[in-house]
Amino acid sequence: MKFVQDFLKDESGATAIEYGLIAALIAVAIIGGASSLGNNVAGTFSKVSGEIATANAK
């Protein structure tokens, strides 16, 4: 019976799970930010290349 009570009071695994969840949320935020930044950079390069093409055609 004491083993069961000790097992239910043990919270060492909960801390590891919490750190894992925090790390996962940070990873999701970084991936989302990098994706958004990549799309913005790609759009900027497309716009610049279009302007250069237009300027060279004149």
N, CA, C and O atoms as CSV, one atom per row, in Angstrom:
chain,resi,resn,atom,element,x,y,z
A,1,MET,N,N,0.833,-1.197,0.000
A,1,MET,CA,C,0.000,0.000,0.000
A,1,MET,C,C,0.874,1.257,0.000
A,1,MET,O,O,0.562,2.237,-0.677
A,2,LYS,N,N,1.967,1.221,0.760
A,2,LYS,CA,C,2.854,2.380,0.810
A,2,LYS,C,C,3.464,2.656,-0.560
A,2,LYS,O,O,3.668,3.811,-0.934
A,3,PHE,N,N,3.757,1.585,-1.312
A,3,PHE,CA,C,4.317,1.746,-2.649
A,3,PHE,C,C,3.364,2.531,-3.550
A,3,PHE,O,O,3.800,3.401,-4.304
A,4,VAL,N,N,2.084,2.233,-3.476
A,4,VAL,CA,C,1.086,2.916,-4.293
A,4,VAL,C,C,0.987,4.382,-3.893
A,4,VAL,O,O,0.901,5.252,-4.760
A,5,GLN,N,N,0.997,4.667,-2.597
A,5,GLN,CA,C,0.935,6.049,-2.128
A,5,GLN,C,C,2.165,6.831,-2.579
A,5,GLN,O,O,2.045,7.971,-3.029
A,6,ASP,N,N,3.345,6.228,-2.462
A,6,ASP,CA,C,4.568,6.889,-2.909
A,6,ASP,C,C,4.543,7.127,-4.416
A,6,ASP,O,O,4.982,8.171,-4.898
A,7,PHE,N,N,4.031,6.157,-5.144
A,7,PHE,CA,C,3.951,6.293,-6.598
A,7,PHE,C,C,3.029,7.445,-6.994
A,7,PHE,O,O,3.346,8.195,-7.918
A,8,LEU,N,N,1.914,7.595,-6.321
A,8,LEU,CA,C,0.971,8.662,-6.642
A,8,LEU,C,C,1.503,10.044,-6.265
A,8,LEU,O,O,1.120,11.038,-6.883
A,9,LYS,N,N,2.379,10.125,-5.262
A,9,LYS,CA,C,2.942,11.405,-4.831
A,9,LYS,C,C,4.155,11.822,-5.670
A,9,LYS,O,O,4.548,12.988,-5.649
A,10,ASP,N,N,4.747,10.878,-6.404
A,10,ASP,CA,C,5.952,11.159,-7.184
A,10,ASP,C,C,5.610,12.066,-8.359
A,10,ASP,O,O,4.781,11.706,-9.195
A,11,GLU,N,N,6.239,13.242,-8.435
A,11,GLU,CA,C,5.975,14.204,-9.503
A,11,GLU,C,C,7.192,14.445,-10.377
A,11,GLU,O,O,7.202,15.412,-11.139
A,12,SER,N,N,8.208,13.616,-10.302
A,12,SER,CA,C,9.423,13.852,-11.078
A,12,SER,C,C,9.174,13.733,-12.578
A,12,SER,O,O,9.792,14.461,-13.356
A,13,GLY,N,N,8.303,12.851,-12.998
A,13,GLY,CA,C,7.991,12.716,-14.413
A,13,GLY,C,C,7.198,13.894,-14.945
A,13,GLY,O,O,7.322,14.241,-16.120
A,14,ALA,N,N,6.390,14.510,-14.109
A,14,ALA,CA,C,5.578,15.651,-14.535
A,14,ALA,C,C,6.461,16.824,-14.937
A,14,ALA,O,O,6.147,17.544,-15.884
A,15,THR,N,N,7.560,17.016,-14.222
A,15,THR,CA,C,8.463,18.119,-14.554
A,15,THR,C,C,9.082,17.897,-15.926
A,15,THR,O,O,9.177,18.833,-16.720
A,16,ALA,N,N,9.502,16.678,-16.213
A,16,ALA,CA,C,10.092,16.381,-17.517
A,16,ALA,C,C,9.075,16.592,-18.634
A,16,ALA,O,O,9.427,17.094,-19.702
A,17,ILE,N,N,7.839,16.222,-18.405
A,17,ILE,CA,C,6.792,16.416,-19.410
A,17,ILE,C,C,6.549,17.907,-19.636
A,17,ILE,O,O,6.374,18.336,-20.776
A,18,GLU,N,N,6.535,18.692,-18.573
A,18,GLU,CA,C,6.333,20.129,-18.707
A,18,GLU,C,C,7.451,20.764,-19.531
A,18,GLU,O,O,7.187,21.591,-20.404
A,19,TYR,N,N,8.697,20.380,-19.256
A,19,TYR,CA,C,9.808,20.911,-20.042
A,19,TYR,C,C,9.695,20.486,-21.501
A,19,TYR,O,O,10.008,21.266,-22.400
A,20,GLY,N,N,9.257,19.277,-21.738
A,20,GLY,CA,C,9.066,18.816,-23.105
A,20,GLY,C,C,8.004,19.611,-23.838
A,20,GLY,O,O,8.174,19.944,-25.011
A,21,LEU,N,N,6.910,19.917,-23.158
A,21,LEU,CA,C,5.847,20.718,-23.774
A,21,LEU,C,C,6.318,22.140,-24.066
A,21,LEU,O,O,5.989,22.704,-25.110
A,22,ILE,N,N,7.082,22.717,-23.151
A,22,ILE,CA,C,7.613,24.060,-23.368
A,22,ILE,C,C,8.548,24.060,-24.573
A,22,ILE,O,O,8.474,24.957,-25.413
A,23,ALA,N,N,9.420,23.069,-24.665
A,23,ALA,CA,C,10.341,22.969,-25.800
A,23,ALA,C,C,9.574,22.804,-27.111
A,23,ALA,O,O,9.955,23.385,-28.127
A,24,ALA,N,N,8.503,22.020,-27.096
A,24,ALA,CA,C,7.696,21.824,-28.304
A,24,ALA,C,C,7.016,23.121,-28.728
A,24,ALA,O,O,6.963,23.429,-29.919
A,25,LEU,N,N,6.500,23.878,-27.778
A,25,LEU,CA,C,5.861,25.160,-28.116
A,25,LEU,C,C,6.863,26.155,-28.675
A,25,LEU,O,O,6.550,26.891,-29.610
A,26,ILE,N,N,8.065,26.185,-28.113
A,26,ILE,CA,C,9.107,27.073,-28.633
A,26,ILE,C,C,9.478,26.664,-30.051
A,26,ILE,O,O,9.666,27.522,-30.914
A,27,ALA,N,N,9.585,25.362,-30.299
A,27,ALA,CA,C,9.912,24.881,-31.644
A,27,ALA,C,C,8.839,25.277,-32.648
A,27,ALA,O,O,9.155,25.689,-33.764
A,28,VAL,N,N,7.576,25.156,-32.263
A,28,VAL,CA,C,6.479,25.540,-33.158
A,28,VAL,C,C,6.538,27.035,-33.466
A,28,VAL,O,O,6.315,27.441,-34.607
A,29,ALA,N,N,6.837,27.855,-32.457
A,29,ALA,CA,C,6.945,29.300,-32.673
A,29,ALA,C,C,8.101,29.629,-33.612
A,29,ALA,O,O,7.960,30.482,-34.489
A,30,ILE,N,N,9.234,28.965,-33.440
A,30,ILE,CA,C,10.387,29.217,-34.305
A,30,ILE,C,C,10.085,28.796,-35.740
A,30,ILE,O,O,10.416,29.517,-36.680
A,31,ILE,N,N,9.467,27.644,-35.911
A,31,ILE,CA,C,9.126,27.166,-37.257
A,31,ILE,C,C,8.143,28.126,-37.933
A,31,ILE,O,O,8.299,28.444,-39.112
A,32,GLY,N,N,7.149,28.579,-37.201
A,32,GLY,CA,C,6.185,29.527,-37.765
A,32,GLY,C,C,6.833,30.840,-38.148
A,32,GLY,O,O,6.546,31.391,-39.211
A,33,GLY,N,N,7.708,31.347,-37.292
A,33,GLY,CA,C,8.404,32.599,-37.598
A,33,GLY,C,C,9.332,32.467,-38.786
A,33,GLY,O,O,9.395,33.361,-39.630
A,34,ALA,N,N,10.055,31.359,-38.861
A,34,ALA,CA,C,10.971,31.148,-39.982
A,34,ALA,C,C,10.208,30.995,-41.292
A,34,ALA,O,O,10.646,31.488,-42.332
A,35,SER,N,N,9.083,30.320,-41.242
A,35,SER,CA,C,8.263,30.157,-42.444
A,35,SER,C,C,7.735,31.499,-42.930
A,35,SER,O,O,7.772,31.791,-44.126
A,36,SER,N,N,7.253,32.300,-42.017
A,36,SER,CA,C,6.739,33.617,-42.375
A,36,SER,C,C,7.849,34.497,-42.933
A,36,SER,O,O,7.655,35.194,-43.930
A,37,LEU,N,N,8.995,34.466,-42.298
A,37,LEU,CA,C,10.132,35.258,-42.765
A,37,LEU,C,C,10.570,34.796,-44.151
A,37,LEU,O,O,10.881,35.618,-45.013
A,38,GLY,N,N,10.594,33.489,-44.363
A,38,GLY,CA,C,10.969,32.951,-45.670
A,38,GLY,C,C,10.025,33.402,-46.767
A,38,GLY,O,O,10.464,33.748,-47.864
A,39,ASN,N,N,8.736,33.400,-46.483
A,39,ASN,CA,C,7.758,33.860,-47.471
A,39,ASN,C,C,7.939,35.341,-47.781
A,39,ASN,O,O,7.822,35.748,-48.937
A,40,ASN,N,N,8.222,36.145,-46.769
A,40,ASN,CA,C,8.435,37.578,-46.985
A,40,ASN,C,C,9.686,37.826,-47.822
A,40,ASN,O,O,9.685,38.675,-48.713
A,41,VAL,N,N,10.744,37.088,-47.534
A,41,VAL,CA,C,11.986,37.245,-48.294
A,41,VAL,C,C,11.779,36.823,-49.746
A,41,VAL,O,O,12.248,37.496,-50.663
A,42,ALA,N,N,11.087,35.726,-49.950
A,42,ALA,CA,C,10.812,35.255,-51.311
A,42,ALA,C,C,9.991,36.292,-52.080
A,42,ALA,O,O,10.259,36.537,-53.256
A,43,GLY,N,N,9.013,36.892,-51.443
A,43,GLY,CA,C,8.216,37.929,-52.086
A,43,GLY,C,C,9.037,39.151,-52.437
A,43,GLY,O,O,8.858,39.746,-53.499
A,44,THR,N,N,9.935,39.523,-51.546
A,44,THR,CA,C,10.800,40.678,-51.804
A,44,THR,C,C,11.716,40.404,-52.988
A,44,THR,O,O,11.879,41.268,-53.849
A,45,PHE,N,N,12.317,39.218,-53.049
A,45,PHE,CA,C,13.187,38.877,-54.176
A,45,PHE,C,C,12.409,38.848,-55.488
A,45,PHE,O,O,12.919,39.280,-56.522
A,46,SER,N,N,11.196,38.349,-55.452
A,46,SER,CA,C,10.365,38.328,-56.665
A,46,SER,C,C,10.071,39.747,-57.137
A,46,SER,O,O,10.135,40.041,-58.331
A,47,LYS,N,N,9.750,40.618,-56.194
A,47,LYS,CA,C,9.451,42.006,-56.549
A,47,LYS,C,C,10.686,42.689,-57.132
A,47,LYS,O,O,10.590,43.395,-58.136
A,48,VAL,N,N,11.838,42.482,-56.509
A,48,VAL,CA,C,13.077,43.098,-56.987
A,48,VAL,C,C,13.437,42.568,-58.369
A,48,VAL,O,O,13.829,43.342,-59.242
A,49,SER,N,N,13.310,41.256,-58.579
A,49,SER,CA,C,13.646,40.695,-59.892
A,49,SER,C,C,12.686,41.218,-60.967
A,49,SER,O,O,13.099,41.442,-62.105
A,50,GLY,N,N,11.435,41.409,-60.623
A,50,GLY,CA,C,10.472,41.989,-61.561
A,50,GLY,C,C,10.812,43.419,-61.913
A,50,GLY,O,O,10.698,43.821,-63.071
A,51,GLU,N,N,11.231,44.193,-60.922
A,51,GLU,CA,C,11.625,45.580,-61.188
A,51,GLU,C,C,12.864,45.640,-62.057
A,51,GLU,O,O,12.960,46.494,-62.938
A,52,ILE,N,N,13.804,44.755,-61.827
A,52,ILE,CA,C,15.023,44.729,-62.640
A,52,ILE,C,C,14.694,44.344,-64.082
A,52,ILE,O,O,15.226,44.929,-65.025
A,53,ALA,N,N,13.816,43.361,-64.243
A,53,ALA,CA,C,13.424,42.930,-65.578
A,53,ALA,C,C,12.716,44.071,-66.316
A,53,ALA,O,O,12.935,44.275,-67.510
A,54,THR,N,N,11.879,44.801,-65.606
A,54,THR,CA,C,11.160,45.920,-66.212
A,54,THR,C,C,12.133,47.039,-66.598
A,54,THR,O,O,12.004,47.638,-67.666
A,55,ALA,N,N,13.099,47.314,-65.730
A,55,ALA,CA,C,14.077,48.371,-65.992
A,55,ALA,C,C,14.964,47.994,-67.174
A,55,ALA,O,O,15.326,48.866,-67.964
A,56,ASN,N,N,15.323,46.720,-67.316
A,56,ASN,CA,C,16.166,46.293,-68.429
A,56,ASN,C,C,15.410,46.278,-69.746
A,56,ASN,O,O,16.029,46.392,-70.804
A,57,ALA,N,N,14.092,46.141,-69.713
A,57,ALA,CA,C,13.285,46.088,-70.939
A,57,ALA,C,C,13.117,47.467,-71.548
A,57,ALA,O,O,12.799,47.577,-72.732
A,58,LYS,N,N,13.320,48.514,-70.779
A,58,LYS,CA,C,13.105,49.886,-71.273
A,58,LYS,C,C,14.238,50.360,-72.101
A,58,LYS,O,O,14.214,51.489,-72.591
